[in-house]
Amino acid sequence: MSKLYFRHGAMNSGKSTGLLQAAFNYEERGQRVLLAKPGVDTKGESAIVSRLGVSRDVDFVIPPGTDARELFASHMRGDDPDALLKHMDMAPVACLLVDEAQFLDPAQVDDLFRIAVLDGVPVLAYGLRTDFRTKAFPGAARLLEIAHSLEELKTICRCGRKAMFNTRRVGEDVVFDGDQVAIEGAEVWYESLCGNCYLELSGGQLGR
C-alpha cells in the first residue's frame, strides 16, 4: 500500500532541498512525479525555491478550500495543457511531492491521504510543524495525526544545539505576536532556534 509521508523540520532544515532531490531521484530512474504547493505560499510564486539556490516550477498550486485530490487527478490525466506538454507519454505518476504542506487545509491533508491509499500514489509532504509562537499549523497538525510515516529533518541553532522552534523577525526585531502566516521576504525573516535560545528571547514564554 502506498503511504503518506510527512517530513518536517524547523526553518533551514533542508525541506525544499530534500523534496527537489527526491524528485530528481525518481526522474533519474525514468519515473514521473508531480510537484505541488499551497497557494498560500507566495514565495517563489509557482516555484519551489531551495535556500541552496535550486528552484523548480510546480505542476500545480493548491488554493485554499479546493479539493487537492481532484487537482491531482486532473494533472495526472494531463487535463492541463501545460502538463500535457511536459508529459507527452502520460506515464503513471510514481509520487506526489508537496512543499510547505503546513499551509494546507486539514481537509486537503485528508485528500493527500486518499491519494496515497485509494489512488495508490505515494505522497511526500514537506513542511513545518509549528509557527513562530510554537503553535501547530492546522495542516501540520493533521499530518501528524494521519501520516503513515513521520520523519524529522534536523538543523542546528546558532548555539550549536538542535533547533526546534522558529522565531519571526521583522528587521532585527524578534516578534511573538501577529498572524500565523507571514511569508518570508524582504522585511520578514525567520531563525530556527533550540529550546534554550527560544526561551531566552521570549522571556521564558512558549507561545502567546
Helices and strands as residue ranges (DSSP letters): E 4-8, H 15-28, E 32-38, E 47-49, E 55-57, E 60-62, H 68-77, H 81-86, E 93-98, G 101-103, H 106-117, E 123-127, H 138-146, E 149-152, E 165-170, E 173-175, E 188-193, H 195-202
